[in-house]
Amino acid sequence: MEDKKKAKKQVPLRLSASLYEELARWAEDDFRSLNGQIEYLLTECVKKRKHSKKDGEA
């Protein structure tokens, strides 16, 4: 079961040229690939969303 959680899924993604360039520069600054940067940012957003939901339940 844990192997399924670690398996990577491919997702086609369309970005505007300007957003692509911004993300590419940011990735370079953080020494990540563009794909790695996008995955990192999405992971952080999901963590923050989960955290904010827990705070709102109190």
C-alpha positions in Angstrom: 0.0 0.0 0.0 2.8 2.4 0.9 4.4 1.8 -2.6 1.2 3.2 -4.2 1.6 6.4 -2.2 5.2 6.9 -3.3 4.4 6.1 -7.0 4.6 9.2 -9.2 1.7 10.1 -11.5 2.1 12.0 -14.7 -0.2 15.1 -15.1 -0.3 17.2 -18.2 0.0 20.8 -17.3 -0.4 23.9 -19.4 1.1 27.1 -18.2 1.3 30.6 -19.6 4.7 31.5 -21.0 5.2 34.2 -18.3 4.3 31.8 -15.4 6.6 29.1 -16.9 9.5 31.6 -17.0 8.8 32.8 -13.4 8.7 29.2 -12.1 11.8 28.3 -14.1 13.8 31.2 -12.5 12.5 30.3 -9.1 13.5 26.7 -9.5 17.0 27.7 -10.6 17.3 30.0 -7.6 16.3 27.0 -5.3 18.6 24.5 -7.2 15.6 22.4 -8.3 14.3 21.2 -11.6 11.1 23.0 -12.8 9.2 19.8 -12.2 10.7 19.5 -8.7 9.8 23.1 -8.0 6.2 22.7 -9.0 5.9 19.5 -6.9 7.5 21.3 -3.9 5.1 24.2 -4.2 2.0 22.0 -4.5 3.1 19.9 -1.5 3.6 23.1 0.6 0.2 24.4 -0.4 -1.5 21.1 0.5 0.3 21.1 3.9 -0.8 24.7 4.6 -4.4 23.9 3.6 -4.5 20.8 5.9 -3.0 22.9 8.7 -5.5 25.7 8.2 -8.4 23.3 8.2 -7.2 21.9 11.6 -7.0 25.4 13.0 -10.6 26.2 11.8 -12.1 23.1 13.5 -11.3 24.3 17.0 
